């Protein structure tokens, strides 16, 4: 195995130039100028974008770091074999989507790209290397990687496999990389495994306190990634379930969340009701847990975690139905302005965005949708909605400004919590819309009283349209007065 020096100058390669590999390696290059970092991908288009001034993904601060390091000790290339040959450490950051066909379809991760990457590494490598899992993978995937590597390696070439899961929140990925809550590095508790773990620890220790770098067993590290995302998603679905009750009884989910968040045992994080969670991780990781639980003959555990995803889907469709009901149960040929298509603010990523389901529901009713988003390109929006447009009766137009989207619209629907949407001239928007003008806030970002005074018919997630006493309590109150 590699000798662990105090300050070794290493060649680091990353296979996969996506949302994980690109930012992670950019920060490593930024903080470890003595290491050479090369990000490789078979997509010429993606690598060309990384080498241009228009990066393929948006993250605050990423462009500045890439510009500083690119050509110095950070490189983006399609020469996969060359980077593998030169590397001491290879990060595996390829896509592991949910399987669409075969055993486990709809739940299990498709490891085709990961296995292909491992086989290519082993085929090319002429000396021993450390392989680092960065892709989100099912528990014990490292065992499969090690078996493939051992069975195909050249004589005298050995591979150590580490698990180093990412915990990046899109929109704050660079901050998360620079100031992580923790870094997990899982290894097999062998002499060579522990040496490899220490080598990777030394890289991160250049800017992260060692107390935040946690060594553990491979299986624990792999499972911790799935568990963390599942627990976070569970909180979102839980408060969204409460939001449905709030709307029914006239409570305010924001007030309920504040009351619960003040409890030190619960805390305030991830208790903001919304139209639902999205992104590439939450849904996929929960489905992985469901599949794993069923495979381990734990059906009750599987059903528990599956309900988190079902609740998220219910919330999105429930919001769509609220829009339809308010607009007199008919939106055919009506114009609806949608503000936000990214799954959250601060990112151009629209994977699993709640906007996809909501817009698709509206299209199925024949609505004409105008969409504005601060970062998601129009071609991505149309790609995400391709099936819905083919099967729906409505239309989609992507607008350059929120004001263009709202012109003559019957309703304004906020689906992403971009800060820009909090400071819009809602009075001007109201004046440009058809009347009555409806505003549906799926992210609770507008000042309800202010926009209501402008004239909007306001519907905010987790709040009843009018906070009057529900009929049940009105009847009880009337009966008590009659007795008096």
Protein Blocks (a to p, Z undefined) as FASTA:
>chain_A
ZZddfblcdddddehjbfklmmmmmmmmmmmmmbccddddfblklmmmmmmmbdfbdceh
klmmmmmmgoplpccdfblmlmmmmpmbdcdfbdcdddfedehihkaccfklmmmmmmmm
mmmpmbdcddddfbdcdehklmmmmmmmmmmgcehiacdddddddfbdehilmmmmmmcf
bdcddddfbfklmmmmmmmmmmmmmmpcfklpccddfklmmmmmmmmmmmmmmmmmmmmm
mmmmmmmnopafklmmmmmmmpmklopghpaccebdedjklmmmmmmmmmmmmmnopakl
mmmmmmmmmmmmmmmmmmmmmmmmmnoopaghiacddehjbfbehiabfghiaklmmmmm
mmmnopacddddfklcfklmmmmmmmmmmmmmbdcdddfbfklmmgopabdcdfbfcfkl
mmccfklmmmmpccddddddfkopacfklmmmnopacddehiafblcdcfklmmmmmmmm
mmZZ
